[in-house]
Amino acid sequence: MEESVSSMKSKKILVIGGMGYIGSVLTPLLLESGATVCVLDNLLYQQTPEVKSLKAYQRFQFINEDFRNDIILNRALLGVTDVIILAGLVGDPICKRYPTIAKALNEVGMLHLIQFFHGKQLERVVFASTCSNYGIMKEGILADEDFPLNPLSDYARAKVSVEQNILALKNKVDYCATIVRFSTAFGLSSRMRFDLTINDFTRALFFKEKLSVFDAQTWRPYCHVKDLSLAILKILSAPSHKIYFEIFNVGGNNYNKQMIIDKIIAQLPYTDVDIEYTQKIIDQRNYCVSFQKILDCLSFEPMYSVENGIYEILTALNEGRFHDFRDHPNKYGNVSVNDKV
Ligand SMILES: NC(=O)c1ccc[n+]([C@@H]2O[C@H](COP(=O)([O-])OP(=O)(O)OC[C@H]3O[C@@H](n4cnc5c(N)ncnc54)[C@H](O)[C@@H]3O)[C@@H](O)[C@H]2O)c1
């Protein structure tokens, strides 16, 4: 017998960290799907989210608070059916810069959250993890979800720890958890991040800045920010037996940095770019990932290619968007946190 799944219209979804790069794309999609959405986000980067357009939806609520406050959490959870966890200190550089805050948010805070959700009548909890957990591997191999993890940074080690703690709750909590290991994202978001490889390289080459590229032959999987969001929607509407305490790699294709650079140059009206290649091992990560499981179980395939993402960023830059990048790097990337944490 076909299992019944609540329709998006009957859902109230709490997006923790919903004013970040991915959340700013996911939240409008959830609203468009008919869901009621509450975003809990403390605007760690003093970002100025596009709350105005979201408020046009009666079904949207924004709570500008820290997810580690239980009183606030209880308020945010009122009537909520599903939770998406996107919050945290995201990326290796910022976690290296603020190791104590990174631990408090990405590990201690997350472990508290997943315990706290028990008994709250939730249906689904989706935790955003990362393909960075695979770290480094021999070339020619594609890591599936069972591939041994090899986290190389505090950021990835915290994700692995939270994943393990979530899996240990299987059959012990009253909600259905799903872990998504996201590829490195690219593409436009109303909270833009130019500290992500494709976005960063595209912006720098557009402005003919000198681009320093280390280890150009290292591989990574990439995925458009809208596709990452669409994967979450798929999970929310899948039958629970397909996603119950499952892990899914989410992404499209694997590329090395040189391939990304070539794709950007192919869309520029000039070829005289200034690129400095170095072999410094700043970041050891080098991994390729398989997305077969999410295709087989949920029929999920990305809609947007790397070329699409580069094109939309170049178009936005041509239109003069992000003209204030140099004056406000923190507005467009995870550079420094405000004094709320
Ligand atoms: N962007 C990527 O390439 C990528 C790749 C793999 C995994 N992920 C995962 O996806 C998730 C979202 O990534 P993103 O790129 O949108 O990051 P982001 O930094 O843009 O967004 C994180 C959001 O969390 C909020 N936040 C941080 N601490 C908070 C707190 N204590 N209380 C409330 N809100 C808080 C921030 O204000 C921010 O809006 C993260 O969990 C990240 O690890 C992202």
PDBQT file of the ligand as one rigid body, heavy atoms in Angstrom, charges set to zero:
ROOT
HETATM    1  N1  LIG A 401      27.333  26.465   0.854  1.00  0.00    +0.000 N 
HETATM    2  C1  LIG A 401      27.952  25.318   0.613  1.00  0.00    +0.000 C 
HETATM    3  O1  LIG A 401      28.730  25.181  -0.358  1.00  0.00    +0.000 OA
HETATM    4  C2  LIG A 401      27.706  24.139   1.493  1.00  0.00    +0.000 A 
HETATM    5  C3  LIG A 401      28.314  22.917   1.156  1.00  0.00    +0.000 A 
HETATM    6  C4  LIG A 401      28.116  21.821   2.001  1.00  0.00    +0.000 A 
HETATM    7  C5  LIG A 401      27.308  21.933   3.123  1.00  0.00    +0.000 A 
HETATM    8  N2  LIG A 401      26.733  23.134   3.416  1.00  0.00    +0.000 N 
HETATM    9  C6  LIG A 401      25.910  23.225   4.623  1.00  0.00    +0.000 C 
HETATM   10  O2  LIG A 401      24.687  23.877   4.317  1.00  0.00    +0.000 OA
HETATM   11  C7  LIG A 401      24.289  24.697   5.421  1.00  0.00    +0.000 C 
HETATM   12  C8  LIG A 401      24.007  26.110   4.935  1.00  0.00    +0.000 C 
HETATM   13  O3  LIG A 401      25.168  26.652   4.295  1.00  0.00    +0.000 OA
HETATM   14  P1  LIG A 401      25.193  28.155   3.774  1.00  0.00    +0.000 P 
HETATM   15  O4  LIG A 401      26.185  28.199   2.658  1.00  0.00    +0.000 OA
HETATM   16  O5  LIG A 401      23.816  28.633   3.549  1.00  0.00    +0.000 OA
HETATM   17  O6  LIG A 401      25.833  28.897   5.023  1.00  0.00    +0.000 OA
HETATM   18  P2  LIG A 401      25.622  30.392   5.545  1.00  0.00    +0.000 P 
HETATM   19  O7  LIG A 401      26.781  30.695   6.420  1.00  0.00    +0.000 OA
HETATM   20  O8  LIG A 401      25.366  31.298   4.384  1.00  0.00    +0.000 OA
HETATM   21  O9  LIG A 401      24.297  30.282   6.405  1.00  0.00    +0.000 OA
HETATM   22  C9  LIG A 401      24.272  29.905   7.749  1.00  0.00    +0.000 C 
HETATM   23  C10 LIG A 401      23.192  30.715   8.423  1.00  0.00    +0.000 C 
HETATM   24  O10 LIG A 401      23.119  30.288   9.785  1.00  0.00    +0.000 OA
HETATM   25  C11 LIG A 401      22.905  31.435  10.581  1.00  0.00    +0.000 C 
HETATM   26  N3  LIG A 401      23.365  31.134  11.939  1.00  0.00    +0.000 N 
HETATM   27  C12 LIG A 401      24.633  30.868  12.334  1.00  0.00    +0.000 A 
HETATM   28  N4  LIG A 401      24.677  30.650  13.652  1.00  0.00    +0.000 NA
HETATM   29  C13 LIG A 401      23.408  30.784  14.105  1.00  0.00    +0.000 A 
HETATM   30  C14 LIG A 401      22.806  30.698  15.385  1.00  0.00    +0.000 A 
HETATM   31  N5  LIG A 401      23.534  30.442  16.472  1.00  0.00    +0.000 N 
HETATM   32  N6  LIG A 401      21.471  30.867  15.512  1.00  0.00    +0.000 NA
HETATM   33  C15 LIG A 401      20.713  31.142  14.402  1.00  0.00    +0.000 A 
HETATM   34  N7  LIG A 401      21.232  31.249  13.164  1.00  0.00    +0.000 NA
HETATM   35  C16 LIG A 401      22.560  31.077  13.018  1.00  0.00    +0.000 A 
HETATM   36  C17 LIG A 401      23.707  32.536   9.907  1.00  0.00    +0.000 C 
HETATM   37  O11 LIG A 401      23.267  33.831  10.262  1.00  0.00    +0.000 OA
HETATM   38  C18 LIG A 401      23.492  32.213   8.442  1.00  0.00    +0.000 C 
HETATM   39  O12 LIG A 401      22.385  32.924   7.941  1.00  0.00    +0.000 OA
HETATM   40  C19 LIG A 401      25.394  24.608   6.450  1.00  0.00    +0.000 C 
HETATM   41  O13 LIG A 401      25.027  23.683   7.434  1.00  0.00    +0.000 OA
HETATM   42  C20 LIG A 401      26.576  24.097   5.657  1.00  0.00    +0.000 C 
HETATM   43  O14 LIG A 401      27.470  23.352   6.462  1.00  0.00    +0.000 OA
HETATM   44  C21 LIG A 401      26.904  24.235   2.628  1.00  0.00    +0.000 A 
ENDROOT
TORSDOF 0
